[in-house]
Amino acid sequence: MSEKKGSAFKNVLQSVFATGAILIAFGIALYLFINVMGNPVNFEGGNPKGHPMPGNYLGIVYKGGYIVPLLMTCVITLVIFAVERLITLSRAKGKGRLNTFVFKLQNLLSEDKIEEAVEACDKQRGSLANVIRAGLERYRDLQKDTELEKDQKILSIQKSLEEANALEMPMLSRNMVIFSTLAPLSVLIGLLGTVLGMIRAFAALAQAGAPDALALSTGISEALINTAFGISGSVIAILLYNFFSSRIDSYTFKIDEAGFSLTQTFAASLKD
């Protein structure tokens, strides 16, 4: 019951963190859009409604309109959660190289040094160490058990590993949905800005007499800037998602490898 309450509390904290991060990202984006990009010094005549100064990219991006802060929010949110993932996965990795730790565990298990293996897990402090430690504790208990059959003992240690793994996996995969969601969302928001910009451009062309050159250029700028911003945000999200997914898969593989070694060593010890 306490584990369920702890898990529920962590989920609430996670939701609060995610919501707060998005709101903070939007606040930062809106501030930058209005006060930095919309600064009068970025425009001819000091008028944000006019043309940007030649070569002034802040002013050029500002002409993308109020869809730009939404796209900036997506990018800033990606940065926030990328930092969160780096910190979390660094903690999940623990101390030292995982390959070295797995090799050390295999050697200790082959020599039946269970206590030394438990101590090594306590020092490593990663997700892999947490899973294997749970298996080692069950391993130690089953060695003293004289009632269970061999197959039952093997299933019991496998179950212990699976349960420990199930507790670690949510932490490893947490917030990955943010990257997979923002990848298409950035493109869609960018397309929305593109459509709004083209509407403004065609509205300028539809005016009687000579077209309003300022309105026409503003509409085209809005369309192109939002397209570029949306695609950029999507590319960043996809790259981050693939990067972190590969790291999670690597951790998961090493956990499975170490768990398999532990189970095989235990099964072999029962034959003696």
C-alpha positions as CSV (number, residue, x, y, z in Angstrom):
1,M,0.0,0.0,0.0
2,S,2.8,2.4,0.9
3,E,4.5,1.7,-2.5
4,K,1.3,2.6,-4.3
5,K,0.9,5.8,-2.3
6,G,4.6,6.7,-3.1
7,S,4.0,6.0,-6.8
8,A,0.9,8.1,-6.8
9,F,2.7,11.0,-5.1
10,K,5.5,10.8,-7.6
11,N,3.0,10.9,-10.5
12,V,1.4,14.0,-9.0
13,L,4.8,15.7,-8.7
14,Q,5.7,14.7,-12.2
15,S,2.4,16.2,-13.5
16,V,3.1,19.4,-11.6
17,F,6.7,19.6,-12.9
18,A,5.6,19.0,-16.5
19,T,2.8,21.7,-16.3
20,G,5.1,24.1,-14.5
21,A,7.9,23.6,-17.1
22,I,5.5,24.3,-20.0
23,L,4.1,27.4,-18.3
24,I,7.6,28.7,-17.5
25,A,8.7,28.0,-21.1
26,F,5.7,30.0,-22.4
27,G,6.4,32.9,-20.1
28,I,10.1,33.0,-21.2
29,A,9.0,32.8,-24.9
30,L,6.5,35.6,-24.5
31,Y,8.9,37.8,-22.7
32,L,11.6,37.3,-25.4
33,F,9.1,37.8,-28.2
34,I,7.7,41.1,-26.8
35,N,10.7,42.7,-25.2
36,V,13.7,41.3,-27.1
37,M,12.5,40.5,-30.6
38,G,9.9,43.3,-30.6
39,N,12.3,45.9,-29.3
40,P,11.9,49.1,-31.5
41,V,15.7,49.2,-32.1
42,N,15.3,46.1,-34.3
43,F,13.1,48.0,-36.8
44,E,13.4,50.9,-39.3
45,G,12.1,54.1,-37.7
46,G,11.8,52.4,-34.3
47,N,8.4,51.1,-35.3
48,P,7.8,47.3,-34.7
49,K,5.0,47.4,-37.3
50,G,7.5,48.5,-40.0
51,H,10.3,46.6,-41.7
52,P,13.1,45.0,-39.6
53,M,16.5,46.6,-39.8
54,P,18.7,45.0,-42.6
55,G,20.2,41.8,-41.3
56,N,18.5,42.1,-37.9
57,Y,17.3,38.5,-37.3
58,L,15.4,39.3,-34.1
59,G,13.2,41.7,-36.0
60,I,12.8,39.3,-38.8
61,V,11.6,36.5,-36.5
62,Y,9.3,39.0,-34.7
63,K,7.5,39.5,-38.0
64,G,6.4,35.9,-37.8
65,G,3.5,37.0,-35.6
66,Y,2.1,35.6,-32.3
67,I,2.5,32.0,-33.5
68,V,6.2,32.5,-32.9
69,P,5.9,32.5,-29.0
70,L,4.1,29.1,-29.2
71,L,6.9,27.7,-31.4
72,M,9.5,29.1,-29.0
73,T,7.6,27.5,-26.1
74,C,8.0,24.1,-27.9
75,V,11.7,24.6,-28.3
76,I,12.3,25.9,-24.7
77,T,10.2,23.0,-23.4
78,L,12.4,20.6,-25.3
79,V,15.5,22.1,-23.7
80,I,14.0,21.9,-20.2
81,F,13.1,18.2,-20.6
82,A,16.4,17.4,-22.3
83,V,18.2,18.7,-19.2
84,E,15.8,16.7,-17.0
85,R,16.4,13.5,-19.0
86,L,20.2,14.0,-18.9
87,I,20.1,14.4,-15.1
88,T,17.8,11.4,-14.6
89,L,19.6,9.1,-16.9
90,S,22.9,10.1,-15.4
91,R,21.6,9.0,-12.0
92,A,20.1,5.9,-13.5
93,K,23.5,5.0,-14.9
94,G,25.1,5.2,-11.4
95,K,28.8,5.4,-10.8
96,G,31.4,4.1,-13.3
97,R,31.0,2.4,-16.6
98,L,28.1,-0.1,-16.9
99,N,30.0,-2.6,-18.9
100,T,32.7,-2.7,-16.2
101,F,30.1,-3.1,-13.5
102,V,28.3,-5.9,-15.3
103,F,31.6,-7.8,-15.9
104,K,32.5,-7.4,-12.3
105,L,29.1,-8.8,-11.2
106,Q,29.5,-11.7,-13.5
107,N,32.9,-12.5,-12.0
108,L,31.5,-12.2,-8.4
109,L,28.5,-14.4,-9.2
110,S,30.7,-17.1,-10.8
111,E,32.7,-17.2,-7.6
112,D,29.5,-17.3,-5.5
113,K,30.4,-14.0,-3.7
114,I,26.9,-12.8,-3.2
115,E,27.7,-10.4,-0.3
116,E,30.4,-8.8,-2.3
117,A,28.0,-8.4,-5.3
118,V,25.4,-6.8,-3.0
119,E,28.1,-4.3,-1.8
120,A,29.1,-3.6,-5.3
121,C,25.4,-2.8,-6.1
122,D,25.2,-0.5,-3.1
123,K,28.3,1.5,-4.3
124,Q,27.1,1.7,-8.0
125,R,23.7,3.2,-7.1
126,G,22.2,2.9,-10.6
127,S,19.0,1.4,-12.0
128,L,20.9,-1.7,-13.0
129,A,22.3,-2.0,-9.5
130,N,18.9,-1.6,-7.9
131,V,17.4,-4.4,-10.1
132,I,20.3,-6.8,-9.5
133,R,20.4,-6.1,-5.8
134,A,16.8,-7.2,-5.5
135,G,17.7,-10.3,-7.4
136,L,20.7,-11.0,-5.2
137,E,18.6,-10.6,-2.0
138,R,16.2,-13.2,-3.4
139,Y,19.1,-15.3,-4.5
140,R,20.5,-15.3,-1.0
141,D,17.1,-16.3,0.5
142,L,16.6,-19.1,-2.0
143,Q,19.9,-20.6,-1.3
144,K,18.7,-21.3,2.3
145,D,15.3,-22.5,1.2
146,T,14.9,-26.3,1.3
147,E,11.2,-26.6,0.5
148,L,10.9,-25.1,-3.0
149,E,11.7,-27.1,-6.1
150,K,14.4,-26.1,-8.5
151,D,12.0,-24.7,-11.1
152,Q,10.1,-22.8,-8.5
153,K,13.3,-21.2,-7.2
154,I,14.3,-20.1,-10.7
155,L,10.8,-18.6,-11.4
156,S,11.0,-16.8,-8.0
157,I,14.3,-15.1,-8.7
158,Q,13.1,-14.2,-12.2
159,K,10.0,-12.7,-10.7
160,S,12.1,-10.6,-8.3
161,L,14.1,-9.3,-11.2
162,E,11.0,-8.4,-13.2
163,E,9.4,-6.6,-10.3
164,A,12.5,-4.6,-9.6
165,N,12.8,-3.8,-13.3
166,A,9.2,-2.7,-13.4
167,L,9.9,-0.1,-10.7
168,E,12.9,1.3,-12.5
169,M,11.5,1.5,-16.0
170,P,9.0,4.3,-15.4
171,M,11.9,6.5,-14.3
172,L,14.0,5.7,-17.4
173,S,11.1,6.3,-19.8
174,R,9.6,9.3,-18.0
175,N,8.8,12.4,-20.1
176,M,9.7,10.7,-23.4
177,V,6.2,11.4,-24.5
178,I,7.0,15.1,-24.4
179,F,9.5,14.6,-27.3
180,S,7.3,12.3,-29.3
181,T,4.4,14.8,-28.9
182,L,6.3,18.0,-29.7
183,A,7.8,16.5,-32.9
184,P,4.5,16.6,-34.9
185,L,3.0,19.4,-32.8
186,S,5.8,21.9,-33.7
187,V,5.2,21.2,-37.4
188,L,1.4,21.6,-37.1
189,I,1.8,24.9,-35.2
190,G,4.3,26.1,-37.8
191,L,1.8,25.2,-40.6
192,L,-0.9,27.1,-38.7
193,G,1.4,30.2,-38.7
194,T,2.1,29.6,-42.4
195,V,-1.6,29.5,-43.3
196,L,-2.3,32.7,-41.3
197,G,0.6,34.4,-43.0
198,M,-0.5,33.4,-46.4
199,I,-4.1,34.6,-45.6
200,R,-2.6,38.0,-44.7
201,A,-0.5,38.1,-47.9
202,F,-3.4,37.3,-50.1
203,A,-5.6,39.8,-48.3
204,A,-3.0,42.4,-49.2
205,L,-3.0,41.3,-52.8
206,A,-6.8,41.5,-52.9
207,Q,-7.0,45.1,-52.1
208,A,-8.3,47.4,-54.7
209,G,-5.6,49.4,-56.6
210,A,-1.9,48.9,-55.7
211,P,-1.3,46.1,-53.2
212,D,-0.1,47.1,-49.7
213,A,3.6,46.2,-50.0
214,L,4.1,46.3,-46.2
215,A,1.2,44.0,-45.5
216,L,2.2,41.7,-48.3
217,S,5.8,41.3,-47.1
218,T,4.6,40.9,-43.5
219,G,2.3,38.1,-44.5
220,I,5.0,36.3,-46.5
221,S,7.5,36.7,-43.7
222,E,5.0,35.3,-41.2
223,A,4.4,32.3,-43.4
224,L,8.1,31.5,-44.0
225,I,9.3,32.2,-40.5
226,N,6.7,30.0,-38.9
227,T,7.4,27.2,-41.3
228,A,11.1,27.3,-40.6
229,F,10.5,27.5,-36.8
230,G,8.1,24.6,-36.8
231,I,10.4,22.4,-38.8
232,S,13.4,23.3,-36.6
233,G,11.4,22.4,-33.5
234,S,10.3,19.1,-34.9
235,V,13.9,18.2,-36.0
236,I,15.2,18.9,-32.4
237,A,12.4,16.9,-30.8
238,I,13.1,13.9,-33.1
239,L,16.8,14.0,-32.5
240,L,16.3,14.2,-28.7
241,Y,13.8,11.4,-28.7
242,N,16.1,9.1,-30.7
243,F,19.1,10.0,-28.6
244,F,17.4,9.3,-25.2
245,S,15.6,6.2,-26.6
246,S,18.9,4.7,-27.6
247,R,20.4,5.4,-24.1
248,I,17.3,3.8,-22.4
249,D,17.5,0.8,-24.7
250,S,21.2,0.4,-23.8
251,Y,20.4,0.5,-20.1
252,T,17.6,-2.0,-20.5
253,F,19.8,-4.4,-22.4
254,K,22.5,-4.3,-19.7
255,I,19.8,-4.9,-17.0
256,D,18.5,-7.9,-18.9
257,E,22.0,-9.1,-19.5
258,A,23.0,-8.9,-15.8
259,G,19.6,-10.5,-14.8
260,F,20.1,-13.3,-17.2
261,S,23.6,-13.9,-15.8
262,L,22.3,-13.9,-12.3
263,T,19.5,-16.4,-13.1
264,Q,21.9,-18.7,-15.0
265,T,24.4,-18.7,-12.2
266,F,21.7,-19.5,-9.7
267,A,20.4,-22.3,-11.9
268,A,23.9,-23.7,-12.2
269,S,24.5,-23.6,-8.5
270,L,21.4,-25.8,-7.9
271,K,22.9,-28.6,-9.9
272,D,25.8,-29.0,-7.5
